[in-house]
Amino acid sequence: MRDVIDRLEGWWKNDQPVALATVVGTWRSSPRQAGASMLVGPGGEAVGSVSGGCVEGAVYELGEQVLAEDRPVLQRYGVSDDDAFSIGLTCGGILDVFVEKVTPQTYEQFGRIADAVRDEDPVAVATIVTGPAERLGRRLVVWPDRTEGGFGSDRIDDAVRDDARGLLDAGRNSLLTYGVNGERRGEGLTVFVESFAPPPRMIVFGAIDFAAAVAKMGSFLGFRVTVCDARPVFATATRFPGANEVVVEWPHRYLQAEADAGRIDGRTALCVLTHDPKFDVPLLEVALRLPEVGYIGAMGSRRTHDDRLARLKEQGVTDTELAKMSSPIGLDLGARTPEETAVSIAAELIAHHWGGAGVRLAERDGPIHAGSA
């Protein structure tokens, strides 16, 4: 819903009914992930996408039906047949789409959810998508310190609240199954939890021309980007318009302070671009010993890399800790310019996150997406 939330909020504030279609489950090579959304607006306008074009027409018609009948629907879309005009996913995937009518009356908490997303306050929305007809579309909104709404049973509310907070901490969306009375090992009730966690962080160390390109690419990928360098003459906001903030501080001190404050987690990407041992070695000592971090990459030539490894080992960094570091940073794309190098680093981040092999798809057999059956 994040990608359509501004348009939805405008119609919601004006009390104009909207059909909200949300991908709640995917299997095999589906084109969009759970949480992707599409709106059918009050004037018939379509906003957003659930499949990259494969089934949008069918979802649009279903949205109009839901608006007319005022009844939520869960619809599964699978592979299309040989008929070029059939409705389905030509990629061979399967996705479940939940379509519901949204008004201030049916979604009273939406304004507070939109505010939380805008302010980067973590919030999760749990919605019943299969179960008894009278419960379909009911939702529980979960903040770290409170909840709103509910499913009509304290047992169900308590179970979903705890699970939703776990998903919110991890920044993940998921389908959860319970018994109709909230039994954790039961069946009969399926709840989709959509987490609106703050954007993951990318911290770029080294105020150089490559850093400007990496910061811009990081922002494009959805990271909240910080550029850090100890040299105030180089670390200026005007040099890094793609960054959310520019910090003047010794990199290792800044990273340690952020870790101590709990602002480094398993989604954080650290890009060390200084390739200067007086900055790199103390910084990487801290980074490689963090209990949780998503990605650590360090720029430099093969010679710089070997020298860096030797210096880190002298400081007592273990082989296990060193294995957390990707150096030289990026995938082998033959990159030369700062912009090309930023694409190389972005490609490695994506492959690291999704388990991709980083090779040409034309040279591979089998599913395109890692983990697809």
C-alpha contacts under 8 A as a table, 3 or more apart, distances in Angstrom:
res1	aa1	res2	aa2	distance
1	M	4	V	5.56
1	M	5	I	5.79
1	M	22	T	7.07
1	M	35	G	5.98
1	M	36	A	6.11
1	M	37	S	5.14
1	M	38	M	7.91
2	R	5	I	5.20
2	R	35	G	7.98
2	R	36	A	7.98
2	R	117	V	7.82
2	R	196	F	7.66
3	D	6	D	7.89
3	D	36	A	7.46
3	D	37	S	7.18
3	D	48	G	7.14
4	V	7	R	5.69
4	V	8	L	6.22
4	V	37	S	6.85
4	V	38	M	7.14
4	V	39	L	7.45
4	V	47	V	7.01
4	V	48	G	6.21
5	I	8	L	5.05
5	I	9	E	5.98
5	I	114	A	6.85
6	D	9	E	5.15
6	D	10	G	6.46
6	D	114	A	7.88
7	R	10	G	5.27
7	R	11	W	6.67
8	L	11	W	5.41
8	L	12	W	6.02
8	L	18	V	7.47
8	L	39	L	7.52
9	E	12	W	4.90
9	E	13	K	6.00
9	E	110	F	7.81
9	E	111	G	7.09
9	E	114	A	7.19
10	G	13	K	5.37
10	G	14	N	6.53
11	W	14	N	5.15
11	W	15	D	6.27
11	W	16	Q	5.14
11	W	17	P	7.21
11	W	18	V	7.23
11	W	41	G	7.81
11	W	42	P	7.87
12	W	15	D	5.07
12	W	16	Q	5.87
12	W	17	P	7.15
12	W	18	V	7.75
12	W	102	V	7.34
12	W	103	T	5.72
12	W	104	P	6.04
13	K	16	Q	7.67
13	K	104	P	7.42
15	D	103	T	6.02
15	D	104	P	6.18
16	Q	42	P	6.13
16	Q	103	T	6.55
17	P	41	G	7.34
17	P	42	P	5.95
17	P	67	L	7.31
17	P	101	K	6.61
17	P	102	V	5.73
17	P	103	T	5.12
18	V	39	L	6.68
18	V	40	V	5.84
18	V	41	G	4.98
18	V	42	P	5.81
18	V	67	L	7.14
18	V	101	K	5.74
18	V	102	V	5.21
18	V	103	T	6.84
19	A	39	L	5.61
19	A	40	V	5.01
19	A	41	G	6.67
19	A	63	G	5.21
19	A	64	E	7.17
19	A	66	V	6.83
19	A	67	L	6.10
19	A	99	V	6.53
19	A	100	E	5.57
19	A	101	K	4.60
19	A	102	V	6.06
20	L	37	S	6.98
20	L	38	M	6.09
20	L	39	L	4.87
20	L	40	V	6.73
20	L	63	G	7.28
20	L	99	V	5.50
20	L	100	E	5.38
20	L	101	K	6.26
20	L	102	V	6.63
21	A	37	S	5.47
21	A	38	M	5.14
21	A	39	L	6.20
21	A	50	V	7.67
21	A	59	V	7.38
21	A	63	G	7.11
21	A	97	V	6.22
21	A	98	F	5.51
21	A	99	V	4.18
21	A	100	E	6.57
22	T	34	A	7.53
22	T	35	G	5.87
22	T	36	A	5.79
22	T	37	S	4.41
22	T	38	M	6.61
22	T	50	V	7.01
22	T	97	V	5.36
22	T	98	F	5.27
22	T	99	V	6.42
23	V	26	T	7.53
23	V	32	R	7.79
23	V	33	Q	7.01
23	V	34	A	4.83
23	V	35	G	5.31
23	V	36	A	5.43
23	V	37	S	6.35
23	V	50	V	6.26
23	V	95	L	6.77
23	V	96	D	5.78
23	V	97	V	4.46
23	V	98	F	6.45
24	V	34	A	4.92
24	V	35	G	6.19
24	V	95	L	7.61
24	V	96	D	5.70
24	V	97	V	5.81
24	V	98	F	6.57
24	V	174	S	7.50
24	V	175	L	6.80
24	V	192	F	6.13
25	G	33	Q	7.80
25	G	34	A	5.55
25	G	95	L	5.57
25	G	96	D	5.03
25	G	97	V	7.32
25	G	174	S	7.70
25	G	175	L	6.82
26	T	30	S	6.03
26	T	33	Q	6.74
26	T	34	A	6.54
26	T	93	G	7.46
26	T	94	I	5.70
26	T	95	L	4.35
26	T	96	D	6.43
27	W	30	S	6.25
27	W	93	G	5.83
27	W	94	I	5.03
27	W	95	L	6.28
27	W	372	S	7.12
27	W	373	A	7.87
28	R	92	G	7.22
28	R	93	G	4.82
28	R	94	I	6.50
28	R	367	P	7.84
28	R	369	H	7.77
28	R	371	G	7.71
28	R	372	S	4.27
28	R	373	A	5.21
29	S	91	C	6.26
29	S	92	G	6.21
29	S	93	G	4.45
29	S	94	I	7.46
29	S	367	P	6.72
29	S	368	I	6.81
29	S	369	H	5.92
29	S	372	S	5.80
29	S	373	A	7.84
30	S	33	Q	7.27
30	S	51	S	7.52
30	S	89	L	7.75
30	S	91	C	6.89
30	S	92	G	7.35
30	S	93	G	4.39
30	S	94	I	5.94
30	S	95	L	6.53
31	P	51	S	5.43
31	P	52	G	6.39
31	P	91	C	7.52
31	P	93	G	7.59
32	R	36	A	6.35
32	R	50	V	6.19
32	R	51	S	5.46
32	R	52	G	7.06
33	Q	36	A	6.04
34	A	173	N	6.62
34	A	174	S	7.51
35	G	173	N	6.95
35	G	194	E	6.37
36	A	49	S	6.77
36	A	50	V	5.45
37	S	48	G	6.02
37	S	49	S	5.82
37	S	50	V	5.47
38	M	46	A	7.05
38	M	47	V	5.53
38	M	48	G	4.30
38	M	49	S	4.89
38	M	50	V	5.98
39	L	45	E	7.78
39	L	46	A	5.61
39	L	47	V	4.99
39	L	48	G	6.34
39	L	63	G	7.88
40	V	44	G	5.98
40	V	45	E	5.72
40	V	46	A	4.86
40	V	47	V	6.68
40	V	60	Y	6.36
40	V	63	G	6.00
40	V	64	E	7.06
41	G	44	G	5.16
41	G	45	E	4.84
41	G	46	A	6.24
41	G	47	V	7.60
42	P	45	E	7.03
46	A	60	Y	7.29
49	S	52	G	5.89
49	S	53	G	7.13
49	S	56	E	6.83
50	V	53	G	7.71
50	V	55	V	7.71
50	V	56	E	6.78
50	V	97	V	7.94
51	S	54	C	5.57
51	S	55	V	6.24
51	S	56	E	6.77
51	S	89	L	7.97
52	G	56	E	7.76
53	G	56	E	5.49
53	G	57	G	7.99
54	C	57	G	7.93
54	C	87	I	7.51
54	C	88	G	6.40
54	C	89	L	5.57
54	C	90	T	7.16
55	V	58	A	5.38
55	V	59	V	6.23
55	V	77	Y	7.62
55	V	87	I	6.16
55	V	88	G	6.02
55	V	89	L	6.93
56	E	59	V	5.01
56	E	60	Y	5.94
57	G	60	Y	5.09
57	G	61	E	6.45
58	A	61	E	5.21
58	A	62	L	6.25
58	A	87	I	7.02
59	V	62	L	4.91
59	V	63	G	6.02
60	Y	63	G	5.01
60	Y	64	E	6.40
61	E	64	E	5.16
61	E	65	Q	6.31
62	L	65	Q	4.94
62	L	66	V	6.18
62	L	99	V	7.54
63	G	66	V	5.08
63	G	67	L	6.23
63	G	99	V	6.38
63	G	100	E	7.63
64	E	67	L	5.13
64	E	68	A	6.25
65	Q	68	A	5.11
65	Q	69	E	6.02
66	V	69	E	5.16
66	V	70	D	5.27
66	V	71	R	5.50
66	V	72	P	6.15
66	V	73	V	7.23
66	V	99	V	7.05
66	V	100	E	6.47
66	V	101	K	6.41
67	L	70	D	5.27
67	L	71	R	7.65
67	L	100	E	7.88
67	L	101	K	5.82
70	D	100	E	7.85
70	D	101	K	6.33
71	R	100	E	6.94
71	R	101	K	7.38
72	P	98	F	7.26
72	P	99	V	5.59
72	P	100	E	4.47
72	P	101	K	6.83
72	P	136	L	6.77
72	P	137	G	6.46
73	V	98	F	5.78
73	V	99	V	5.31
73	V	100	E	6.72
73	V	129	V	7.93
74	L	96	D	6.76
74	L	97	V	5.69
74	L	98	F	4.35
74	L	99	V	6.34
74	L	129	V	6.53
74	L	130	T	7.39
75	Q	96	D	5.66
75	Q	97	V	5.29
75	Q	98	F	6.38
75	Q	99	V	7.97
76	R	94	I	7.17
76	R	95	L	5.81
76	R	96	D	4.37
76	R	97	V	6.28
77	Y	87	I	7.90
77	Y	88	G	5.80
77	Y	89	L	7.02
77	Y	94	I	5.68
77	Y	95	L	5.43
77	Y	96	D	6.31
77	Y	97	V	7.83
78	G	88	G	5.30
78	G	89	L	5.63
78	G	92	G	6.97
78	G	93	G	6.04
78	G	94	I	4.38
78	G	95	L	6.61
79	V	88	G	4.88
79	V	89	L	4.49
79	V	90	T	5.70
79	V	91	C	7.02
79	V	92	G	4.78
79	V	93	G	6.12
79	V	94	I	6.75
80	S	83	D	7.55
80	S	86	S	5.91
80	S	87	I	5.83
80	S	88	G	3.98
80	S	89	L	5.47
80	S	90	T	5.73
80	S	92	G	7.72
81	D	84	A	7.68
81	D	86	S	6.53
81	D	88	G	7.60
82	D	86	S	7.78
83	D	86	S	5.35
89	L	92	G	5.75
89	L	93	G	6.12
89	L	94	I	7.15
90	T	93	G	7.68
98	F	129	V	6.65
100	E	137	G	7.00
101	K	106	T	7.34
102	V	105	Q	7.92
102	V	106	T	5.83
102	V	107	Y	5.93
103	T	106	T	5.19
103	T	107	Y	5.81
103	T	108	E	7.70
104	P	107	Y	5.28
104	P	108	E	5.03
104	P	110	F	7.65
105	Q	108	E	5.64
107	Y	110	F	5.64
108	E	111	G	7.35
109	Q	112	R	5.58
109	Q	113	I	6.36
109	Q	141	V	7.65
109	Q	148	E	7.46
109	Q	149	G	7.89
110	F	113	I	4.96
110	F	114	A	6.12
111	G	114	A	5.16
111	G	115	D	6.26
112	R	115	D	5.03
112	R	116	A	6.17
113	I	116	A	5.07
113	I	117	V	6.23
113	I	123	V	7.07
114	A	117	V	5.17
114	A	118	R	6.13
115	D	118	R	5.11
115	D	119	D	6.06
116	A	119	D	5.08
116	A	120	E	5.89
116	A	121	D	4.79
116	A	122	P	6.79
116	A	123	V	6.81
117	V	120	E	4.98
117	V	121	D	6.04
117	V	122	P	7.18
117	V	123	V	7.47
117	V	196	F	6.41
117	V	197	A	7.93
117	V	198	P	7.70
118	R	121	D	7.70
120	E	197	A	7.11
120	E	198	P	4.88
120	E	199	P	7.60
121	D	197	A	7.10
121	D	198	P	6.47
122	P	143	W	6.44
122	P	144	P	7.19
122	P	168	L	7.06
122	P	195	S	7.67
122	P	196	F	5.69
122	P	197	A	4.57
122	P	198	P	6.04
123	V	141	V	7.17
123	V	142	V	5.71
123	V	143	W	4.72
123	V	144	P	7.23
123	V	168	L	7.02
123	V	195	S	6.25
123	V	196	F	5.29
123	V	197	A	6.48
124	A	141	V	5.89
124	A	142	V	5.06
124	A	143	W	6.52
124	A	164	A	6.45
124	A	165	R	7.40
124	A	168	L	6.20
124	A	193	V	6.54
124	A	194	E	5.54
124	A	195	S	4.31
124	A	196	F	5.73
124	A	197	A	7.82
125	V	139	R	6.84
125	V	140	L	6.07
125	V	141	V	4.63
125	V	142	V	6.24
125	V	164	A	7.97
125	V	192	F	7.96
125	V	193	V	5.57
125	V	194	E	5.27
125	V	195	S	6.55
126	A	139	R	5.32
126	A	140	L	5.12
126	A	141	V	6.19
126	A	142	V	7.66
126	A	160	V	7.47
126	A	164	A	7.20
126	A	191	V	6.17
126	A	192	F	5.50
126	A	193	V	4.27
126	A	194	E	6.46
127	T	136	L	7.89
127	T	137	G	5.80
127	T	138	R	5.70
127	T	139	R	4.28
127	T	140	L	6.60
127	T	191	V	5.33
127	T	192	F	5.28
127	T	193	V	6.53
128	I	131	G	7.12
128	I	135	R	6.77
128	I	136	L	5.32
128	I	137	G	5.30
128	I	138	R	5.64
128	I	139	R	6.39
128	I	189	L	7.07
128	I	190	T	5.85
128	I	191	V	4.38
128	I	192	F	6.41
129	V	136	L	5.66
129	V	137	G	6.20
129	V	189	L	7.81
129	V	190	T	5.76
129	V	191	V	5.75
129	V	192	F	6.64
130	T	136	L	6.32
130	T	188	G	7.36
130	T	189	L	5.63
130	T	190	T	5.02
130	T	191	V	7.23
131	G	135	R	6.63
131	G	136	L	6.42
131	G	180	V	7.33
131	G	188	G	5.56
131	G	189	L	4.59
131	G	190	T	6.56
132	P	135	R	5.50
132	P	136	L	6.65
132	P	189	L	7.72
133	A	136	L	5.42
135	R	138	R	5.60
135	R	151	F	7.07
138	R	150	G	7.00
138	R	151	F	6.02
139	R	149	G	6.12
139	R	150	G	5.80
139	R	151	F	6.52
140	L	147	T	6.87
140	L	148	E	5.89
140	L	149	G	4.76
140	L	150	G	4.62
140	L	151	F	6.88
140	L	157	D	7.34
140	L	161	R	7.73
141	V	147	T	5.46
141	V	148	E	5.08
141	V	149	G	6.23
141	V	150	G	7.80
142	V	146	R	6.30
142	V	147	T	4.58
142	V	148	E	6.73
142	V	161	R	6.36
142	V	164	A	6.95
142	V	165	R	7.07
143	W	146	R	5.17
143	W	147	T	5.88
143	W	165	R	7.58
144	P	165	R	6.66
147	T	161	R	7.73
150	G	153	S	7.47
150	G	157	D	6.02
151	F	154	D	7.96
151	F	156	I	6.80
151	F	157	D	6.25
152	G	156	I	7.88
152	G	157	D	7.76
153	S	156	I	5.38
153	S	157	D	6.12
153	S	181	N	7.37
153	S	182	G	7.84
154	D	157	D	4.97
154	D	158	D	5.91
155	R	158	D	5.27
155	R	159	A	6.30
155	R	181	N	7.00
155	R	182	G	5.55
156	I	159	A	5.23
156	I	160	V	6.11
156	I	181	N	6.35
156	I	182	G	4.07
156	I	183	E	7.56
157	D	160	V	5.31
157	D	161	R	5.86
157	D	182	G	7.82
158	D	161	R	5.13
158	D	162	D	6.29
159	A	162	D	5.46
159	A	163	D	6.34
159	A	182	G	6.79
159	A	184	R	7.36
160	V	163	D	5.10
160	V	164	A	5.79
161	R	164	A	5.15
161	R	165	R	6.20
162	D	165	R	5.32
162	D	166	G	6.50
163	D	166	G	5.14
163	D	167	L	6.40
164	A	167	L	5.06
164	A	168	L	6.02
164	A	193	V	6.37
164	A	195	S	7.79
165	R	168	L	4.88
165	R	169	D	6.17
166	G	169	D	5.25
166	G	170	A	6.56
167	L	170	A	5.11
167	L	171	G	5.97
167	L	172	R	5.17
167	L	173	N	6.67
167	L	174	S	7.64
167	L	193	V	7.85
167	L	195	S	6.76
168	L	171	G	4.87
168	L	172	R	6.26
168	L	195	S	5.19
168	L	196	F	7.08
168	L	197	A	6.07
169	D	172	R	7.93
169	D	197	A	7.43
170	A	266	G	7.96
171	G	195	S	5.88
171	G	196	F	6.98
171	G	197	A	5.26
172	R	194	E	7.26
172	R	195	S	5.84
173	N	192	F	7.50
173	N	193	V	5.50
173	N	194	E	4.69
173	N	195	S	5.54
174	S	192	F	5.89
174	S	193	V	5.40
174	S	194	E	6.89
175	L	190	T	6.66
175	L	191	V	5.66
175	L	192	F	4.49
175	L	193	V	6.30
176	L	190	T	5.64
176	L	191	V	5.10
176	L	192	F	6.28
176	L	193	V	7.51
177	T	184	R	7.31
177	T	185	R	7.79
177	T	186	G	7.20
177	T	187	E	6.10
177	T	188	G	7.39
177	T	189	L	5.72
177	T	190	T	4.55
177	T	191	V	6.31
178	Y	181	N	7.70
178	Y	182	G	5.43
178	Y	183	E	5.37
178	Y	184	R	5.02
178	Y	185	R	6.22
178	Y	186	G	4.90
178	Y	187	E	5.10
178	Y	188	G	6.50
178	Y	189	L	5.16
178	Y	190	T	6.41
178	Y	191	V	7.96
179	G	182	G	4.98
179	G	183	E	4.52
179	G	184	R	6.53
179	G	185	R	6.82
179	G	186	G	3.79
179	G	187	E	4.29
179	G	188	G	5.30
179	G	189	L	5.73
180	V	183	E	7.11
180	V	186	G	7.47
180	V	187	E	6.84
180	V	188	G	5.44
180	V	189	L	5.41
182	G	186	G	7.57
183	E	186	G	5.02
183	E	187	E	7.89
187	E	190	T	7.84
199	P	222	G	6.50
199	P	223	F	5.63
199	P	224	R	5.87
200	P	222	G	7.41
200	P	223	F	5.13
200	P	224	R	6.10
200	P	267	R	5.49
200	P	268	T	5.78
200	P	269	A	7.97
201	R	223	F	5.24
201	R	224	R	4.77
201	R	225	V	5.95
201	R	226	T	7.64
201	R	264	I	7.88
201	R	267	R	6.97
201	R	268	T	4.82
201	R	269	A	6.27
202	M	218	G	6.76
202	M	223	F	5.77
202	M	224	R	6.01
202	M	225	V	4.80
202	M	226	T	6.30
202	M	268	T	5.81
202	M	269	A	4.65
202	M	270	L	5.88
202	M	271	C	7.38
203	I	225	V	5.82
203	I	226	T	4.75
203	I	227	V	5.87
203	I	228	C	7.22
203	I	268	T	7.74
203	I	269	A	6.36
203	I	270	L	5.05
203	I	271	C	6.19
204	V	211	A	6.49
204	V	214	V	7.66
204	V	215	A	7.02
204	V	225	V	7.34
204	V	226	T	6.08
204	V	227	V	4.72
204	V	228	C	6.23
204	V	270	L	6.20
204	V	271	C	4.81
204	V	272	V	6.12
204	V	273	L	7.08
205	F	211	A	7.62
205	F	227	V	5.86
205	F	228	C	4.92
205	F	229	D	6.01
205	F	251	P	6.57
205	F	270	L	7.71
205	F	271	C	6.16
205	F	272	V	4.88
205	F	273	L	5.72
205	F	274	T	6.41
206	G	211	A	6.55
206	G	227	V	7.15
206	G	228	C	6.20
206	G	229	D	5.19
206	G	272	V	6.77
206	G	273	L	5.26
206	G	274	T	4.50
207	A	211	A	5.96
207	A	212	A	7.59
207	A	227	V	6.86
207	A	228	C	6.83
207	A	229	D	5.69
207	A	234	F	5.80
207	A	235	A	5.50
207	A	274	T	7.61
208	I	211	A	5.21
208	I	212	A	6.86
208	I	234	F	7.61
208	I	273	L	7.74
208	I	274	T	7.53
209	D	212	A	5.35
209	D	213	A	6.88
209	D	338	P	6.63
210	F	213	A	5.33
210	F	214	V	6.24
210	F	273	L	7.57
210	F	338	P	4.59
210	F	339	E	7.30
210	F	341	T	7.39
210	F	342	A	7.18
211	A	214	V	4.97
211	A	215	A	5.91
211	A	227	V	7.58
211	A	240	F	8.00
211	A	273	L	6.90
211	A	338	P	7.94
212	A	215	A	5.18
212	A	216	K	6.30
212	A	239	R	7.15
212	A	240	F	5.30
212	A	241	P	7.73
212	A	242	G	6.88
212	A	243	A	7.93
213	A	216	K	5.18
213	A	217	M	6.24
213	A	242	G	7.97
213	A	338	P	5.89
213	A	339	E	5.34
213	A	342	A	5.73
214	V	217	M	5.04
214	V	218	G	5.94
214	V	338	P	7.83
214	V	339	E	7.49
214	V	341	T	7.87
214	V	342	A	4.69
214	V	343	V	7.87
214	V	345	I	7.62
214	V	346	A	7.93
215	A	218	G	5.01
215	A	219	S	6.21
215	A	225	V	6.13
215	A	226	T	7.72
215	A	227	V	7.44
215	A	240	F	7.34
215	A	242	G	5.39
215	A	243	A	5.49
216	K	219	S	5.24
216	K	220	F	6.31
216	K	241	P	7.70
216	K	242	G	4.33
216	K	243	A	6.75
217	M	220	F	4.94
217	M	221	L	6.31
217	M	242	G	7.96
217	M	342	A	6.42
217	M	343	V	7.21
217	M	346	A	6.99
218	G	221	L	5.11
218	G	222	G	6.50
218	G	223	F	5.38
218	G	224	R	7.54
218	G	225	V	6.52
218	G	346	A	7.32
219	S	222	G	5.14
219	S	223	F	5.07
219	S	224	R	6.30
219	S	225	V	6.31
219	S	242	G	6.52
219	S	243	A	7.11
220	F	223	F	7.40
224	R	243	A	7.57
224	R	244	N	6.25
225	V	242	G	7.76
225	V	243	A	4.97
225	V	244	N	5.28
225	V	245	E	6.80
226	T	243	A	5.76
226	T	244	N	5.94
226	T	245	E	4.99
226	T	246	V	5.73
226	T	247	V	7.21
227	V	235	A	7.60
227	V	240	F	7.83
227	V	243	A	6.59
227	V	245	E	6.50
227	V	246	V	4.79
227	V	247	V	6.16
228	C	235	A	7.00
228	C	246	V	5.91
228	C	247	V	4.72
228	C	248	V	5.93
228	C	249	E	6.58
228	C	250	W	7.79
228	C	251	P	6.28
228	C	254	Y	7.91
229	D	232	P	7.41
229	D	234	F	7.70
229	D	235	A	5.86
229	D	247	V	6.59
229	D	248	V	5.32
229	D	249	E	5.75
229	D	250	W	6.25
229	D	251	P	6.16
230	A	235	A	7.55
230	A	248	V	5.08
230	A	249	E	4.40
230	A	250	W	4.57
230	A	251	P	6.75
231	R	234	F	5.73
231	R	235	A	6.12
231	R	248	V	6.53
231	R	249	E	7.64
232	P	235	A	4.99
232	P	236	T	6.85
232	P	248	V	5.82
233	V	236	T	7.01
234	F	239	R	7.67
235	A	239	R	7.36
235	A	246	V	6.39
235	A	247	V	6.93
235	A	248	V	6.18
236	T	239	R	5.59
236	T	240	F	6.86
236	T	246	V	6.40
237	A	240	F	5.23
237	A	241	P	6.25
237	A	243	A	7.80
237	A	245	E	7.20
237	A	246	V	5.88
238	T	241	P	5.92
240	F	243	A	5.64
240	F	246	V	7.58
241	P	244	N	7.86
243	A	246	V	6.86
249	E	253	R	7.07
249	E	254	Y	6.15
250	W	253	R	5.46
250	W	254	Y	6.26
250	W	279	F	7.51
251	P	254	Y	5.15
251	P	255	L	6.13
251	P	279	F	6.77
251	P	283	L	5.89
252	H	255	L	5.21
252	H	256	Q	6.08
252	H	279	F	7.56
252	H	282	P	5.73
252	H	283	L	4.06
252	H	284	L	7.62
252	H	286	V	6.45
253	R	256	Q	5.24
253	R	257	A	6.13
253	R	283	L	7.84
254	Y	257	A	5.17
254	Y	258	E	6.19
255	L	258	E	5.10
255	L	259	A	6.10
255	L	283	L	7.43
255	L	286	V	7.29
255	L	287	A	7.46
256	Q	259	A	5.05
256	Q	260	D	6.06
256	Q	286	V	6.57
257	A	260	D	5.06
257	A	261	A	6.16
258	E	261	A	5.07
258	E	262	G	6.38
258	E	263	R	5.25
258	E	264	I	6.36
259	A	262	G	5.12
259	A	263	R	5.64
259	A	264	I	5.16
259	A	290	L	7.72
260	D	263	R	7.62
262	G	265	D	7.50
264	I	267	R	7.93
264	I	268	T	6.00
264	I	292	E	7.35
264	I	293	V	6.56
265	D	268	T	5.51
265	D	292	E	5.48
265	D	293	V	5.16
265	D	294	G	6.97
266	G	292	E	5.19
266	G	293	V	4.29
266	G	294	G	4.44
267	R	293	V	6.37
267	R	294	G	4.65
267	R	295	Y	7.76
268	T	293	V	5.52
268	T	294	G	4.90
268	T	295	Y	6.57
269	A	293	V	7.04
269	A	294	G	5.48
269	A	295	Y	4.59
269	A	296	I	6.16
270	L	294	G	7.98
270	L	295	Y	5.93
270	L	296	I	4.83
270	L	297	G	6.29
271	C	296	I	6.13
271	C	297	G	5.01
271	C	298	A	6.02
271	C	299	M	7.87
272	V	275	H	7.44
272	V	280	D	7.13
272	V	296	I	7.64
272	V	297	G	6.01
272	V	298	A	4.51
272	V	299	M	6.15
273	L	298	A	5.97
273	L	299	M	4.93
273	L	300	G	7.62
274	T	279	F	6.94
274	T	280	D	6.68
274	T	299	M	7.21
275	H	279	F	7.76
275	H	280	D	6.32
275	H	298	A	7.51
275	H	299	M	5.99
275	H	300	G	5.53
275	H	304	T	7.20
276	D	279	F	5.60
276	D	280	D	5.75
277	P	280	D	4.77
277	P	281	V	5.33
277	P	308	R	6.93
278	K	281	V	6.25
278	K	282	P	7.13
279	F	282	P	6.21
279	F	283	L	6.27
280	D	283	L	5.16
280	D	284	L	5.86
280	D	308	R	7.86
281	V	284	L	5.23
281	V	285	E	6.09
281	V	308	R	6.88
281	V	311	R	6.96
281	V	312	L	6.24
282	P	285	E	5.13
282	P	286	V	6.61
283	L	286	V	5.36
283	L	287	A	6.21
284	L	287	A	4.74
284	L	288	L	5.69
284	L	312	L	7.89
285	E	288	L	5.61
285	E	289	R	6.43
285	E	312	L	6.93
285	E	315	Q	7.84
285	E	317	V	6.87
286	V	289	R	5.44
286	V	290	L	6.46
287	A	290	L	5.42
287	A	296	I	7.39
288	L	296	I	7.78
288	L	317	V	7.93
288	L	321	E	5.49
288	L	322	L	6.67
288	L	324	K	6.56
288	L	325	M	7.22
289	R	321	E	6.61
290	L	293	V	6.64
293	V	296	I	7.62
295	Y	324	K	7.68
295	Y	325	M	7.60
295	Y	349	L	7.38
295	Y	352	H	7.86
296	I	324	K	6.70
296	I	325	M	5.11
296	I	326	S	6.11
297	G	325	M	5.65
297	G	326	S	4.54
297	G	327	S	5.83
297	G	328	P	7.29
297	G	329	I	5.01
297	G	330	G	7.60
298	A	325	M	7.17
298	A	326	S	6.32
298	A	327	S	5.07
298	A	328	P	5.90
298	A	329	I	5.16
299	M	327	S	6.33
299	M	328	P	5.20
299	M	329	I	5.07
300	G	303	R	7.79
300	G	304	T	5.38
300	G	305	H	6.04
300	G	327	S	7.37
300	G	328	P	5.63
300	G	329	I	7.56
301	S	304	T	4.98
301	S	305	H	6.05
301	S	328	P	6.60
302	R	305	H	4.96
302	R	306	D	6.19
302	R	328	P	7.03
303	R	306	D	5.19
303	R	307	D	6.19
304	T	307	D	5.14
304	T	308	R	5.97
305	H	308	R	4.98
305	H	309	L	6.18
305	H	327	S	6.56
305	H	328	P	6.65
306	D	309	L	5.16
306	D	310	A	6.31
307	D	310	A	5.19
307	D	311	R	6.27
308	R	311	R	5.21
308	R	312	L	6.15
309	L	312	L	5.15
309	L	313	K	6.12
309	L	322	L	7.79
310	A	313	K	5.20
310	A	314	E	6.28
311	R	314	E	5.08
311	R	315	Q	6.55
312	L	315	Q	5.07
312	L	316	G	6.61
312	L	317	V	5.55
313	K	316	G	5.01
313	K	317	V	4.97
313	K	318	T	6.64
314	E	317	V	7.37
317	V	321	E	6.33
317	V	322	L	6.81
318	T	321	E	5.18
318	T	322	L	6.18
319	D	322	L	4.93
319	D	323	A	6.15
320	T	323	A	5.24
320	T	324	K	7.22
321	E	324	K	5.63
321	E	325	M	7.76
322	L	325	M	5.64
323	A	326	S	7.69
326	S	329	I	5.49
326	S	330	G	7.68
327	S	330	G	7.80
329	I	345	I	6.42
330	G	341	T	7.39
330	G	344	S	4.88
330	G	345	I	4.05
330	G	346	A	7.36
330	G	347	A	7.06
330	G	348	E	5.26
330	G	349	L	7.93
331	L	344	S	5.14
331	L	345	I	6.48
331	L	347	A	6.52
331	L	348	E	5.43
331	L	358	G	7.13
332	D	335	A	7.40
332	D	344	S	7.04
333	L	344	S	6.21
335	A	340	E	4.95
335	A	341	T	5.19
335	A	344	S	6.84
336	R	340	E	6.13
336	R	341	T	6.37
337	T	340	E	5.14
337	T	341	T	6.06
338	P	341	T	5.02
338	P	342	A	6.10
339	E	342	A	5.04
339	E	343	V	6.44
340	E	343	V	5.10
340	E	344	S	6.33
341	T	344	S	4.88
341	T	345	I	6.25
342	A	345	I	5.10
342	A	346	A	6.07
343	V	346	A	4.97
343	V	347	A	6.01
344	S	347	A	5.10
344	S	348	E	6.40
345	I	348	E	5.15
345	I	349	L	6.26
346	A	349	L	5.03
346	A	350	I	6.23
347	A	350	I	5.21
347	A	351	A	6.16
347	A	358	G	7.67
348	E	351	A	5.03
348	E	352	H	5.93
348	E	358	G	7.31
349	L	352	H	5.07
349	L	353	H	6.12
350	I	353	H	5.14
350	I	354	W	6.17
350	I	356	G	7.51
351	A	354	W	5.38
351	A	355	G	5.35
351	A	356	G	4.20
351	A	357	A	6.52
351	A	358	G	6.18
352	H	355	G	5.35
352	H	356	G	6.58
353	H	356	G	7.83
354	W	370	A	6.75
355	G	370	A	6.16
356	G	369	H	7.75
356	G	370	A	6.02
359	V	363	E	7.41
359	V	364	R	7.90
360	R	363	E	5.47
360	R	364	R	7.02
361	L	364	R	5.22
361	L	365	D	7.92
361	L	368	I	7.13
362	A	365	D	7.94
367	P	370	A	7.16
367	P	372	S	5.99
367	P	373	A	7.02
368	I	372	S	7.64
369	H	372	S	5.67
